[in-house]
Amino acid sequence: MIITISGTPGSGKSTIAKILERDLKAERIYVGQIMRENARKQNKTLQQYIDEAQKNPSIDKEIDNQVARLALQKDERSNIIIVEGRIQFHLLHKSIKVFITVSPEIGANRIYEDLKNNKTNTERNEGNPQSIDQVLKATIKRMQEDKERLLKLYEVDYLNPKNYDLVIDTGSITAQEAADQLKEYLA
């Protein structure tokens, strides 16, 4: 079984995926981390790397194809694979497609708190924003750029809930509650 998780920034996708990885004894592939590592290797922030991908579509296609191949290889060895990435639901047709959403304001606040507390600044590679407003603007910009880039590459709007089997809004629930909803859906 392959579960693809997409969603909006700050919605809790990674936290939920980690809970599922633990609870379901699954393997997890995280596209965002691959992008962050590639950016870091080039001494760029995530946003700089995304800006480069806007100009060079082969960057996204290469990563997306690599992740899809990796997921299918792991699927031969593991019972459950969780693939966390914006467009993987479209590339892995037989997956259970999950979208995790939250308002841009709540998502930006979560990201800002993580960065402010320096819990994930190195992992996120998003620079050092000085305010929630700055994170909110960057989050909205990133969502729009991702949408435009992926529409151009794949002719699919990753933000359209109709593309998914299950949509979970984490605005008023915890990551554990969201993971429990997903596990209930799988049962």
C-alpha positions in Angstrom: 0.0 0.0 0.0 1.3 3.5 -0.9 -0.2 6.5 0.8 0.6 9.9 -0.7 0.3 12.9 1.5 0.1 16.4 0.0 -1.1 19.6 1.5 -0.5 23.2 2.4 2.6 24.6 4.3 2.3 24.3 8.0 -0.6 21.9 7.9 1.3 19.2 9.8 2.0 16.9 6.8 5.4 15.8 8.1 4.3 15.4 11.7 1.3 13.3 10.6 3.5 11.3 8.2 6.0 10.6 11.1 3.1 9.4 13.3 1.9 7.1 10.6 5.4 5.8 9.9 5.7 4.9 13.6 2.2 3.5 14.2 1.9 1.6 10.9 5.5 0.5 10.8 5.7 2.1 7.4 8.6 3.5 5.3 8.5 7.2 4.6 9.8 9.2 1.7 9.8 13.0 2.1 10.1 15.0 -1.1 10.5 18.3 0.8 13.6 16.9 2.6 15.1 15.9 -0.7 14.6 19.4 -2.1 16.0 21.0 1.1 19.1 18.8 0.9 19.6 19.6 -2.7 19.3 23.3 -1.9 21.7 23.0 1.0 24.2 21.2 -1.2 24.1 24.2 -3.5 24.3 26.7 -0.6 20.8 28.0 -1.3 17.7 28.4 0.8 14.6 26.4 -0.1 13.0 29.5 -1.6 16.1 30.1 -3.8 16.0 26.4 -4.9 12.3 26.8 -5.7 13.0 29.9 -7.7 15.5 28.0 -9.7 13.0 25.2 -10.3 10.6 27.8 -11.6 13.1 28.6 -14.4 14.2 25.0 -14.9 11.3 22.4 -15.0 13.8 19.5 -15.2 14.6 20.0 -11.5 11.1 19.1 -10.4 10.7 16.3 -12.9 14.0 14.7 -11.9 13.1 14.7 -8.2 9.5 13.6 -8.8 10.5 10.7 -11.0 13.3 9.7 -8.6 10.7 9.6 -5.7 8.1 7.7 -7.7 10.8 5.0 -8.6 11.9 4.8 -5.0 8.4 4.4 -3.8 7.6 1.6 -6.2 10.9 -0.1 -5.3 10.1 0.1 -1.6 6.6 -1.1 -2.2 8.1 -4.4 -3.3 9.8 -4.8 0.1 7.4 -3.1 2.5 3.8 -3.3 3.4 3.1 0.4 3.6 5.0 3.3 2.0 4.2 6.9 2.9 5.2 9.4 0.2 5.0 13.0 1.3 5.1 15.5 -1.5 3.0 18.0 -3.4 2.4 16.1 -6.7 3.2 12.5 -5.8 -0.6 11.7 -5.7 -0.6 12.3 -9.4 2.5 10.3 -10.2 1.6 7.3 -8.0 -1.9 6.6 -9.4 -2.6 3.5 -7.3 -1.9 5.3 -4.0 -4.3 6.4 -1.3 -4.3 10.1 -1.9 -4.5 12.3 1.2 -4.5 16.1 1.4 -3.7 17.9 4.7 -4.8 21.5 4.8 -4.9 24.5 7.1 -5.4 28.2 6.6 -2.4 30.1 5.5 -2.5 32.1 8.8 -2.4 29.1 11.0 0.2 27.4 8.8 2.4 30.5 8.9 2.1 30.7 12.7 3.1 27.1 13.1 6.1 27.5 10.8 7.1 30.8 12.6 6.9 29.2 16.0 9.1 26.2 14.8 11.6 28.6 13.3 11.6 30.9 16.3 12.1 28.1 18.7 14.9 26.9 16.4 13.4 23.4 16.5 13.5 22.9 12.8 15.3 25.8 11.3 18.2 23.7 10.0 15.8 21.0 8.7 13.4 23.5 7.1 16.1 25.6 5.4 13.8 28.6 5.1 16.1 31.3 6.3 15.4 33.4 9.4 12.1 35.2 9.1 11.6 38.1 11.6 7.8 38.0 11.9 4.7 35.9 11.4 3.7 38.4 8.7 7.0 37.7 6.8 6.3 33.9 7.1 2.7 34.4 5.9 3.8 36.3 2.8 6.5 33.7 2.0 4.0 30.8 2.6 1.4 32.3 0.3 4.0 33.1 -2.3 5.3 29.5 -2.1 1.8 28.0 -2.4 1.1 30.1 -5.5 4.5 29.3 -7.1 4.1 25.6 -6.4 0.6 25.6 -7.9 1.7 27.5 -11.0 4.9 25.3 -11.5 3.0 22.0 -11.0 0.1 23.1 -13.3 2.7 23.9 -16.0 4.6 20.6 -15.5 1.7 18.2 -14.9 -1.5 20.1 -15.7 -2.8 19.3 -12.2 -3.8 21.6 -9.4 -2.4 20.0 -6.3 -4.6 22.3 -4.2 -7.8 21.0 -5.6 -9.4 18.7 -3.0 -11.2 16.7 -5.7 -7.8 15.1 -6.5 -7.7 13.3 -3.2 -9.4 10.3 -1.5 -9.3 12.0 1.9 -9.0 15.7 2.9 -8.2 16.6 6.5 -8.2 20.2 7.9 -5.8 20.4 10.8 -6.9 24.0 11.8 -8.7 22.8 15.0 -7.2 19.3 15.6 -3.9 17.9 16.6 -1.5 16.0 14.3 -2.3 12.8 16.3 -6.1 13.3 15.8 -5.4 13.8 12.0 -3.3 10.7 11.9 -6.1 8.8 13.8 -8.6 10.0 11.1 -6.4 8.7 8.4 -5.9 5.3 10.2 -9.6 5.1 10.6 -10.1 5.8 6.9 -7.6 3.0 6.0 -9.3 0.4 8.3 
